[in-house]
Amino acid sequence: MGKNKRKVHTQKEEKQAEKVIKIVFVSLIILALVLVVSFSFFG
């Protein structure tokens, strides 16, 4: 039973890690878009 709980915990951690990675990627893409837009305006 202890192993089962540990498995669930690791699954939760994996999902949370995926969420964090997705957030990081989205924020990087948004930053890149903002940079491109600002360069096209001020460049």
mmCIF entry with sequence, helices, sheets and N, C-alpha, C, O atoms, coordinates in Angstrom:
data_MODEL
# 
_entry.id   MODEL 
# 
_entity.id                         1 
_entity.type                       polymer 
_entity.pdbx_number_of_molecules   1 
# 
_entity_poly.entity_id                      1 
_entity_poly.type                           'polypeptide(L)' 
_entity_poly.nstd_linkage                   no 
_entity_poly.nstd_monomer                   no 
_entity_poly.pdbx_seq_one_letter_code       MGKNKRKVHTQKEEKQAEKVIKIVFVSLIILALVLVVSFSFFG 
_entity_poly.pdbx_seq_one_letter_code_can   MGKNKRKVHTQKEEKQAEKVIKIVFVSLIILALVLVVSFSFFG 
_entity_poly.pdbx_strand_id                 A 
# 
loop_
_entity_poly_seq.entity_id 
_entity_poly_seq.num 
_entity_poly_seq.mon_id 
_entity_poly_seq.hetero 
1 1  MET n 
1 2  GLY n 
1 3  LYS n 
1 4  ASN n 
1 5  LYS n 
1 6  ARG n 
1 7  LYS n 
1 8  VAL n 
1 9  HIS n 
1 10 THR n 
1 11 GLN n 
1 12 LYS n 
1 13 GLU n 
1 14 GLU n 
1 15 LYS n 
1 16 GLN n 
1 17 ALA n 
1 18 GLU n 
1 19 LYS n 
1 20 VAL n 
1 21 ILE n 
1 22 LYS n 
1 23 ILE n 
1 24 VAL n 
1 25 PHE n 
1 26 VAL n 
1 27 SER n 
1 28 LEU n 
1 29 ILE n 
1 30 ILE n 
1 31 LEU n 
1 32 ALA n 
1 33 LEU n 
1 34 VAL n 
1 35 LEU n 
1 36 VAL n 
1 37 VAL n 
1 38 SER n 
1 39 PHE n 
1 40 SER n 
1 41 PHE n 
1 42 PHE n 
1 43 GLY n 
# 
_struct_asym.id          A 
_struct_asym.entity_id   1 
# 
_struct_conf.conf_type_id            HELX_P 
_struct_conf.id                      HELX_P1 
_struct_conf.pdbx_PDB_helix_id       AA1 
_struct_conf.beg_label_comp_id       GLY 
_struct_conf.beg_label_asym_id       A 
_struct_conf.beg_label_seq_id        2 
_struct_conf.pdbx_beg_PDB_ins_code   ? 
_struct_conf.end_label_comp_id       PHE 
_struct_conf.end_label_asym_id       A 
_struct_conf.end_label_seq_id        42 
_struct_conf.pdbx_end_PDB_ins_code   ? 
_struct_conf.beg_auth_comp_id        GLY 
_struct_conf.beg_auth_asym_id        A 
_struct_conf.beg_auth_seq_id         2 
_struct_conf.end_auth_comp_id        PHE 
_struct_conf.end_auth_asym_id        A 
_struct_conf.end_auth_seq_id         42 
_struct_conf.pdbx_PDB_helix_class    1 
_struct_conf.details                 ? 
_struct_conf.pdbx_PDB_helix_length   41 
# 
_struct_conf_type.id          HELX_P 
_struct_conf_type.criteria    ? 
_struct_conf_type.reference   ? 
# 
loop_
_atom_site.group_PDB 
_atom_site.id 
_atom_site.type_symbol 
_atom_site.label_atom_id 
_atom_site.label_alt_id 
_atom_site.label_comp_id 
_atom_site.label_asym_id 
_atom_site.label_entity_id 
_atom_site.label_seq_id 
_atom_site.pdbx_PDB_ins_code 
_atom_site.Cartn_x 
_atom_site.Cartn_y 
_atom_site.Cartn_z 
_atom_site.occupancy 
_atom_site.B_iso_or_equiv 
_atom_site.pdbx_formal_charge 
_atom_site.auth_seq_id 
_atom_site.auth_comp_id 
_atom_site.auth_asym_id 
_atom_site.auth_atom_id 
_atom_site.pdbx_PDB_model_num 
ATOM 1   N N  . MET A 1 1  ? 0.837  -1.203 0.000   1.00 0.00 ? 1  MET A N  1 
ATOM 2   C CA . MET A 1 1  ? 0.000  0.000  0.000   1.00 0.00 ? 1  MET A CA 1 
ATOM 3   C C  . MET A 1 1  ? 0.877  1.260  0.000   1.00 0.00 ? 1  MET A C  1 
ATOM 4   O O  . MET A 1 1  ? 0.548  2.257  -0.642  1.00 0.00 ? 1  MET A O  1 
ATOM 5   N N  . GLY A 1 2  ? 1.980  1.198  0.719   1.00 0.00 ? 2  GLY A N  1 
ATOM 6   C CA . GLY A 1 2  ? 2.877  2.349  0.751   1.00 0.00 ? 2  GLY A CA 1 
ATOM 7   C C  . GLY A 1 2  ? 3.425  2.679  -0.624  1.00 0.00 ? 2  GLY A C  1 
ATOM 8   O O  . GLY A 1 2  ? 3.603  3.845  -0.976  1.00 0.00 ? 2  GLY A O  1 
ATOM 9   N N  . LYS A 1 3  ? 3.695  1.615  -1.410  1.00 0.00 ? 3  LYS A N  1 
ATOM 10  C CA . LYS A 1 3  ? 4.227  1.836  -2.755  1.00 0.00 ? 3  LYS A CA 1 
ATOM 11  C C  . LYS A 1 3  ? 3.194  2.549  -3.634  1.00 0.00 ? 3  LYS A C  1 
ATOM 12  O O  . LYS A 1 3  ? 3.536  3.440  -4.411  1.00 0.00 ? 3  LYS A O  1 
ATOM 13  N N  . ASN A 1 4  ? 1.926  2.144  -3.497  1.00 0.00 ? 4  ASN A N  1 
ATOM 14  C CA . ASN A 1 4  ? 0.864  2.777  -4.282  1.00 0.00 ? 4  ASN A CA 1 
ATOM 15  C C  . ASN A 1 4  ? 0.806  4.274  -4.018  1.00 0.00 ? 4  ASN A C  1 
ATOM 16  O O  . ASN A 1 4  ? 0.734  5.075  -4.950  1.00 0.00 ? 4  ASN A O  1 
ATOM 17  N N  . LYS A 1 5  ? 0.838  4.644  -2.747  1.00 0.00 ? 5  LYS A N  1 
ATOM 18  C CA . LYS A 1 5  ? 0.777  6.064  -2.394  1.00 0.00 ? 5  LYS A CA 1 
ATOM 19  C C  . LYS A 1 5  ? 1.960  6.813  -3.003  1.00 0.00 ? 5  LYS A C  1 
ATOM 20  O O  . LYS A 1 5  ? 1.815  7.934  -3.491  1.00 0.00 ? 5  LYS A O  1 
ATOM 21  N N  . ARG A 1 6  ? 3.133  6.175  -2.966  1.00 0.00 ? 6  ARG A N  1 
ATOM 22  C CA . ARG A 1 6  ? 4.325  6.811  -3.513  1.00 0.00 ? 6  ARG A CA 1 
ATOM 23  C C  . ARG A 1 6  ? 4.160  7.020  -5.026  1.00 0.00 ? 6  ARG A C  1 
ATOM 24  O O  . ARG A 1 6  ? 4.539  8.064  -5.557  1.00 0.00 ? 6  ARG A O  1 
ATOM 25  N N  . LYS A 1 7  ? 3.589  6.014  -5.717  1.00 0.00 ? 7  LYS A N  1 
ATOM 26  C CA . LYS A 1 7  ? 3.366  6.126  -7.158  1.00 0.00 ? 7  LYS A CA 1 
ATOM 27  C C  . LYS A 1 7  ? 2.451  7.311  -7.464  1.00 0.00 ? 7  LYS A C  1 
ATOM 28  O O  . LYS A 1 7  ? 2.733  8.109  -8.358  1.00 0.00 ? 7  LYS A O  1 
ATOM 29  N N  . VAL A 1 8  ? 1.359  7.416  -6.716  1.00 0.00 ? 8  VAL A N  1 
ATOM 30  C CA . VAL A 1 8  ? 0.426  8.527  -6.926  1.00 0.00 ? 8  VAL A CA 1 
ATOM 31  C C  . VAL A 1 8  ? 1.143  9.850  -6.717  1.00 0.00 ? 8  VAL A C  1 
ATOM 32  O O  . VAL A 1 8  ? 0.947  10.804 -7.470  1.00 0.00 ? 8  VAL A O  1 
ATOM 33  N N  . HIS A 1 9  ? 1.974  9.893  -5.684  1.00 0.00 ? 9  HIS A N  1 
ATOM 34  C CA . HIS A 1 9  ? 2.702  11.129 -5.378  1.00 0.00 ? 9  HIS A CA 1 
ATOM 35  C C  . HIS A 1 9  ? 3.618  11.504 -6.539  1.00 0.00 ? 9  HIS A C  1 
ATOM 36  O O  . HIS A 1 9  ? 3.676  12.670 -6.932  1.00 0.00 ? 9  HIS A O  1 
ATOM 37  N N  . THR A 1 10 ? 4.342  10.512 -7.097  1.00 0.00 ? 10 THR A N  1 
ATOM 38  C CA . THR A 1 10 ? 5.250  10.814 -8.197  1.00 0.00 ? 10 THR A CA 1 
ATOM 39  C C  . THR A 1 10 ? 4.458  11.257 -9.428  1.00 0.00 ? 10 THR A C  1 
ATOM 40  O O  . THR A 1 10 ? 4.895  12.143 -10.162 1.00 0.00 ? 10 THR A O  1 
ATOM 41  N N  . GLN A 1 11 ? 3.293  10.642 -9.653  1.00 0.00 ? 11 GLN A N  1 
ATOM 42  C CA . GLN A 1 11 ? 2.455  11.078 -10.779 1.00 0.00 ? 11 GLN A CA 1 
ATOM 43  C C  . GLN A 1 11 ? 2.052  12.536 -10.604 1.00 0.00 ? 11 GLN A C  1 
ATOM 44  O O  . GLN A 1 11 ? 2.088  13.320 -11.552 1.00 0.00 ? 11 GLN A O  1 
ATOM 45  N N  . LYS A 1 12 ? 1.664  12.893 -9.372  1.00 0.00 ? 12 LYS A N  1 
ATOM 46  C CA . LYS A 1 12 ? 1.301  14.286 -9.090  1.00 0.00 ? 12 LYS A CA 1 
ATOM 47  C C  . LYS A 1 12 ? 2.483  15.202 -9.373  1.00 0.00 ? 12 LYS A C  1 
ATOM 48  O O  . LYS A 1 12 ? 2.330  16.253 -9.994  1.00 0.00 ? 12 LYS A O  1 
ATOM 49  N N  . GLU A 1 13 ? 3.666  14.796 -8.913  1.00 0.00 ? 13 GLU A N  1 
ATOM 50  C CA . GLU A 1 13 ? 4.864  15.610 -9.121  1.00 0.00 ? 13 GLU A CA 1 
ATOM 51  C C  . GLU A 1 13 ? 5.153  15.764 -10.607 1.00 0.00 ? 13 GLU A C  1 
ATOM 52  O O  . GLU A 1 13 ? 5.506  16.851 -11.066 1.00 0.00 ? 13 GLU A O  1 
ATOM 53  N N  . GLU A 1 14 ? 5.000  14.662 -11.371 1.00 0.00 ? 14 GLU A N  1 
ATOM 54  C CA . GLU A 1 14 ? 5.239  14.719 -12.809 1.00 0.00 ? 14 GLU A CA 1 
ATOM 55  C C  . GLU A 1 14 ? 4.268  15.688 -13.476 1.00 0.00 ? 14 GLU A C  1 
ATOM 56  O O  . GLU A 1 14 ? 4.664  16.492 -14.319 1.00 0.00 ? 14 GLU A O  1 
ATOM 57  N N  . LYS A 1 15 ? 2.987  15.606 -13.090 1.00 0.00 ? 15 LYS A N  1 
ATOM 58  C CA . LYS A 1 15 ? 1.997  16.514 -13.675 1.00 0.00 ? 15 LYS A CA 1 
ATOM 59  C C  . LYS A 1 15 ? 2.341  17.958 -13.341 1.00 0.00 ? 15 LYS A C  1 
ATOM 60  O O  . LYS A 1 15 ? 2.235  18.838 -14.196 1.00 0.00 ? 15 LYS A O  1 
ATOM 61  N N  . GLN A 1 16 ? 2.754  18.206 -12.096 1.00 0.00 ? 16 GLN A N  1 
ATOM 62  C CA . GLN A 1 16 ? 3.108  19.564 -11.683 1.00 0.00 ? 16 GLN A CA 1 
ATOM 63  C C  . GLN A 1 16 ? 4.320  20.042 -12.477 1.00 0.00 ? 16 GLN A C  1 
ATOM 64  O O  . GLN A 1 16 ? 4.365  21.193 -12.910 1.00 0.00 ? 16 GLN A O  1 
ATOM 65  N N  . ALA A 1 17 ? 5.306  19.156 -12.671 1.00 0.00 ? 17 ALA A N  1 
ATOM 66  C CA . ALA A 1 17 ? 6.499  19.516 -13.435 1.00 0.00 ? 17 ALA A CA 1 
ATOM 67  C C  . ALA A 1 17 ? 6.116  19.851 -14.876 1.00 0.00 ? 17 ALA A C  1 
ATOM 68  O O  . ALA A 1 17 ? 6.613  20.824 -15.442 1.00 0.00 ? 17 ALA A O  1 
ATOM 69  N N  . GLU A 1 18 ? 5.230  19.042 -15.469 1.00 0.00 ? 18 GLU A N  1 
ATOM 70  C CA . GLU A 1 18 ? 4.767  19.324 -16.830 1.00 0.00 ? 18 GLU A CA 1 
ATOM 71  C C  . GLU A 1 18 ? 4.100  20.689 -16.894 1.00 0.00 ? 18 GLU A C  1 
ATOM 72  O O  . GLU A 1 18 ? 4.319  21.454 -17.833 1.00 0.00 ? 18 GLU A O  1 
ATOM 73  N N  . LYS A 1 19 ? 3.274  20.992 -15.876 1.00 0.00 ? 19 LYS A N  1 
ATOM 74  C CA . LYS A 1 19 ? 2.588  22.281 -15.819 1.00 0.00 ? 19 LYS A CA 1 
ATOM 75  C C  . LYS A 1 19 ? 3.607  23.418 -15.782 1.00 0.00 ? 19 LYS A C  1 
ATOM 76  O O  . LYS A 1 19 ? 3.475  24.404 -16.507 1.00 0.00 ? 19 LYS A O  1 
ATOM 77  N N  . VAL A 1 20 ? 4.626  23.272 -14.926 1.00 0.00 ? 20 VAL A N  1 
ATOM 78  C CA . VAL A 1 20 ? 5.655  24.308 -14.798 1.00 0.00 ? 20 VAL A CA 1 
ATOM 79  C C  . VAL A 1 20 ? 6.389  24.487 -16.118 1.00 0.00 ? 20 VAL A C  1 
ATOM 80  O O  . VAL A 1 20 ? 6.634  25.612 -16.554 1.00 0.00 ? 20 VAL A O  1 
ATOM 81  N N  . ILE A 1 21 ? 6.741  23.358 -16.761 1.00 0.00 ? 21 ILE A N  1 
ATOM 82  C CA . ILE A 1 21 ? 7.463  23.427 -18.035 1.00 0.00 ? 21 ILE A CA 1 
ATOM 83  C C  . ILE A 1 21 ? 6.603  24.131 -19.081 1.00 0.00 ? 21 ILE A C  1 
ATOM 84  O O  . ILE A 1 21 ? 7.101  24.969 -19.833 1.00 0.00 ? 21 ILE A O  1 
ATOM 85  N N  . LYS A 1 22 ? 5.308  23.794 -19.132 1.00 0.00 ? 22 LYS A N  1 
ATOM 86  C CA . LYS A 1 22 ? 4.405  24.446 -20.088 1.00 0.00 ? 22 LYS A CA 1 
ATOM 87  C C  . LYS A 1 22 ? 4.348  25.942 -19.825 1.00 0.00 ? 22 LYS A C  1 
ATOM 88  O O  . LYS A 1 22 ? 4.410  26.737 -20.762 1.00 0.00 ? 22 LYS A O  1 
ATOM 89  N N  . ILE A 1 23 ? 4.229  26.337 -18.552 1.00 0.00 ? 23 ILE A N  1 
ATOM 90  C CA . ILE A 1 23 ? 4.163  27.757 -18.207 1.00 0.00 ? 23 ILE A CA 1 
ATOM 91  C C  . ILE A 1 23 ? 5.437  28.456 -18.655 1.00 0.00 ? 23 ILE A C  1 
ATOM 92  O O  . ILE A 1 23 ? 5.384  29.551 -19.216 1.00 0.00 ? 23 ILE A O  1 
ATOM 93  N N  . VAL A 1 24 ? 6.596  27.819 -18.405 1.00 0.00 ? 24 VAL A N  1 
ATOM 94  C CA . VAL A 1 24 ? 7.878  28.417 -18.798 1.00 0.00 ? 24 VAL A CA 1 
ATOM 95  C C  . VAL A 1 24 ? 7.931  28.587 -20.312 1.00 0.00 ? 24 VAL A C  1 
ATOM 96  O O  . VAL A 1 24 ? 8.326  29.648 -20.797 1.00 0.00 ? 24 VAL A O  1 
ATOM 97  N N  . PHE A 1 25 ? 7.538  27.554 -21.070 1.00 0.00 ? 25 PHE A N  1 
ATOM 98  C CA . PHE A 1 25 ? 7.578  27.637 -22.525 1.00 0.00 ? 25 PHE A CA 1 
ATOM 99  C C  . PHE A 1 25 ? 6.653  28.731 -23.035 1.00 0.00 ? 25 PHE A C  1 
ATOM 100 O O  . PHE A 1 25 ? 7.033  29.503 -23.916 1.00 0.00 ? 25 PHE A O  1 
ATOM 101 N N  . VAL A 1 26 ? 5.443  28.806 -22.493 1.00 0.00 ? 26 VAL A N  1 
ATOM 102 C CA . VAL A 1 26 ? 4.480  29.822 -22.923 1.00 0.00 ? 26 VAL A CA 1 
ATOM 103 C C  . VAL A 1 26 ? 5.019  31.214 -22.640 1.00 0.00 ? 26 VAL A C  1 
ATOM 104 O O  . VAL A 1 26 ? 4.912  32.109 -23.478 1.00 0.00 ? 26 VAL A O  1 
ATOM 105 N N  . SER A 1 27 ? 5.605  31.398 -21.449 1.00 0.00 ? 27 SER A N  1 
ATOM 106 C CA . SER A 1 27 ? 6.139  32.722 -21.101 1.00 0.00 ? 27 SER A CA 1 
ATOM 107 C C  . SER A 1 27 ? 7.311  33.078 -22.011 1.00 0.00 ? 27 SER A C  1 
ATOM 108 O O  . SER A 1 27 ? 7.463  34.239 -22.391 1.00 0.00 ? 27 SER A O  1 
ATOM 109 N N  . LEU A 1 28 ? 8.143  32.092 -22.367 1.00 0.00 ? 28 LEU A N  1 
ATOM 110 C CA . LEU A 1 28 ? 9.255  32.357 -23.286 1.00 0.00 ? 28 LEU A CA 1 
ATOM 111 C C  . LEU A 1 28 ? 8.731  32.753 -24.662 1.00 0.00 ? 28 LEU A C  1 
ATOM 112 O O  . LEU A 1 28 ? 9.253  33.680 -25.281 1.00 0.00 ? 28 LEU A O  1 
ATOM 113 N N  . ILE A 1 29 ? 7.702  32.056 -25.142 1.00 0.00 ? 29 ILE A N  1 
ATOM 114 C CA . ILE A 1 29 ? 7.119  32.378 -26.445 1.00 0.00 ? 29 ILE A CA 1 
ATOM 115 C C  . ILE A 1 29 ? 6.537  33.786 -26.417 1.00 0.00 ? 29 ILE A C  1 
ATOM 116 O O  . ILE A 1 29 ? 6.723  34.553 -27.362 1.00 0.00 ? 29 ILE A O  1 
ATOM 117 N N  . ILE A 1 30 ? 5.830  34.132 -25.337 1.00 0.00 ? 30 ILE A N  1 
ATOM 118 C CA . ILE A 1 30 ? 5.249  35.470 -25.211 1.00 0.00 ? 30 ILE A CA 1 
ATOM 119 C C  . ILE A 1 30 ? 6.354  36.519 -25.203 1.00 0.00 ? 30 ILE A C  1 
ATOM 120 O O  . ILE A 1 30 ? 6.233  37.554 -25.858 1.00 0.00 ? 30 ILE A O  1 
ATOM 121 N N  . LEU A 1 31 ? 7.434  36.256 -24.463 1.00 0.00 ? 31 LEU A N  1 
ATOM 122 C CA . LEU A 1 31 ? 8.571  37.185 -24.432 1.00 0.00 ? 31 LEU A CA 1 
ATOM 123 C C  . LEU A 1 31 ? 9.141  37.374 -25.832 1.00 0.00 ? 31 LEU A C  1 
ATOM 124 O O  . LEU A 1 31 ? 9.420  38.501 -26.244 1.00 0.00 ? 31 LEU A O  1 
ATOM 125 N N  . ALA A 1 32 ? 9.317  36.274 -26.566 1.00 0.00 ? 32 ALA A N  1 
ATOM 126 C CA . ALA A 1 32 ? 9.856  36.354 -27.921 1.00 0.00 ? 32 ALA A CA 1 
ATOM 127 C C  . ALA A 1 32 ? 8.933  37.185 -28.811 1.00 0.00 ? 32 ALA A C  1 
ATOM 128 O O  . ALA A 1 32 ? 9.405  38.021 -29.581 1.00 0.00 ? 32 ALA A O  1 
ATOM 129 N N  . LEU A 1 33 ? 7.624  36.959 -28.711 1.00 0.00 ? 33 LEU A N  1 
ATOM 130 C CA . LEU A 1 33 ? 6.668  37.722 -29.516 1.00 0.00 ? 33 LEU A CA 1 
ATOM 131 C C  . LEU A 1 33 ? 6.738  39.206 -29.170 1.00 0.00 ? 33 LEU A C  1 
ATOM 132 O O  . LEU A 1 33 ? 6.728  40.055 -30.062 1.00 0.00 ? 33 LEU A O  1 
ATOM 133 N N  . VAL A 1 34 ? 6.810  39.520 -27.878 1.00 0.00 ? 34 VAL A N  1 
ATOM 134 C CA . VAL A 1 34 ? 6.901  40.918 -27.450 1.00 0.00 ? 34 VAL A CA 1 
ATOM 135 C C  . VAL A 1 34 ? 8.165  41.551 -28.015 1.00 0.00 ? 34 VAL A C  1 
ATOM 136 O O  . VAL A 1 34 ? 8.131  42.686 -28.492 1.00 0.00 ? 34 VAL A O  1 
ATOM 137 N N  . LEU A 1 35 ? 9.278  40.827 -27.964 1.00 0.00 ? 35 LEU A N  1 
ATOM 138 C CA . LEU A 1 35 ? 10.536 41.349 -28.507 1.00 0.00 ? 35 LEU A CA 1 
ATOM 139 C C  . LEU A 1 35 ? 10.400 41.608 -30.005 1.00 0.00 ? 35 LEU A C  1 
ATOM 140 O O  . LEU A 1 35 ? 10.812 42.663 -30.487 1.00 0.00 ? 35 LEU A O  1 
ATOM 141 N N  . VAL A 1 36 ? 9.830  40.662 -30.744 1.00 0.00 ? 36 VAL A N  1 
ATOM 142 C CA . VAL A 1 36 ? 9.671  40.821 -32.194 1.00 0.00 ? 36 VAL A CA 1 
ATOM 143 C C  . VAL A 1 36 ? 8.793  42.026 -32.496 1.00 0.00 ? 36 VAL A C  1 
ATOM 144 O O  . VAL A 1 36 ? 9.118  42.828 -33.372 1.00 0.00 ? 36 VAL A O  1 
ATOM 145 N N  . VAL A 1 37 ? 7.684  42.161 -31.779 1.00 0.00 ? 37 VAL A N  1 
ATOM 146 C CA . VAL A 1 37 ? 6.767  43.281 -32.008 1.00 0.00 ? 37 VAL A CA 1 
ATOM 147 C C  . VAL A 1 37 ? 7.459  44.597 -31.691 1.00 0.00 ? 37 VAL A C  1 
ATOM 148 O O  . VAL A 1 37 ? 7.354  45.553 -32.460 1.00 0.00 ? 37 VAL A O  1 
ATOM 149 N N  . SER A 1 38 ? 8.167  44.657 -30.565 1.00 0.00 ? 38 SER A N  1 
ATOM 150 C CA . SER A 1 38 ? 8.840  45.906 -30.183 1.00 0.00 ? 38 SER A CA 1 
ATOM 151 C C  . SER A 1 38 ? 9.935  46.251 -31.187 1.00 0.00 ? 38 SER A C  1 
ATOM 152 O O  . SER A 1 38 ? 10.131 47.424 -31.503 1.00 0.00 ? 38 SER A O  1 
ATOM 153 N N  . PHE A 1 39 ? 10.652 45.245 -31.693 1.00 0.00 ? 39 PHE A N  1 
ATOM 154 C CA . PHE A 1 39 ? 11.683 45.513 -32.698 1.00 0.00 ? 39 PHE A CA 1 
ATOM 155 C C  . PHE A 1 39 ? 11.051 46.030 -33.984 1.00 0.00 ? 39 PHE A C  1 
ATOM 156 O O  . PHE A 1 39 ? 11.597 46.932 -34.619 1.00 0.00 ? 39 PHE A O  1 
ATOM 157 N N  . SER A 1 40 ? 9.912  45.473 -34.376 1.00 0.00 ? 40 SER A N  1 
ATOM 158 C CA . SER A 1 40 ? 9.269  45.915 -35.613 1.00 0.00 ? 40 SER A CA 1 
ATOM 159 C C  . SER A 1 40 ? 8.731  47.338 -35.454 1.00 0.00 ? 40 SER A C  1 
ATOM 160 O O  . SER A 1 40 ? 8.653  48.079 -36.433 1.00 0.00 ? 40 SER A O  1 
ATOM 161 N N  . PHE A 1 41 ? 8.359  47.727 -34.228 1.00 0.00 ? 41 PHE A N  1 
ATOM 162 C CA . PHE A 1 41 ? 7.890  49.095 -33.999 1.00 0.00 ? 41 PHE A CA 1 
ATOM 163 C C  . PHE A 1 41 ? 9.051  50.079 -33.918 1.00 0.00 ? 41 PHE A C  1 
ATOM 164 O O  . PHE A 1 41 ? 9.029  51.124 -34.568 1.00 0.00 ? 41 PHE A O  1 
ATOM 165 N N  . PHE A 1 42 ? 10.075 49.742 -33.113 1.00 0.00 ? 42 PHE A N  1 
ATOM 166 C CA . PHE A 1 42 ? 11.146 50.700 -32.824 1.00 0.00 ? 42 PHE A CA 1 
ATOM 167 C C  . PHE A 1 42 ? 12.379 50.484 -33.700 1.00 0.00 ? 42 PHE A C  1 
ATOM 168 O O  . PHE A 1 42 ? 13.258 51.345 -33.737 1.00 0.00 ? 42 PHE A O  1 
ATOM 169 N N  . GLY A 1 43 ? 12.461 49.363 -34.400 1.00 0.00 ? 43 GLY A N  1 
ATOM 170 C CA . GLY A 1 43 ? 13.650 49.048 -35.179 1.00 0.00 ? 43 GLY A CA 1 
ATOM 171 C C  . GLY A 1 43 ? 13.695 49.753 -36.521 1.00 0.00 ? 43 GLY A C  1 
ATOM 172 O O  . GLY A 1 43 ? 14.647 49.575 -37.280 1.00 0.00 ? 43 GLY A O  1 
# 
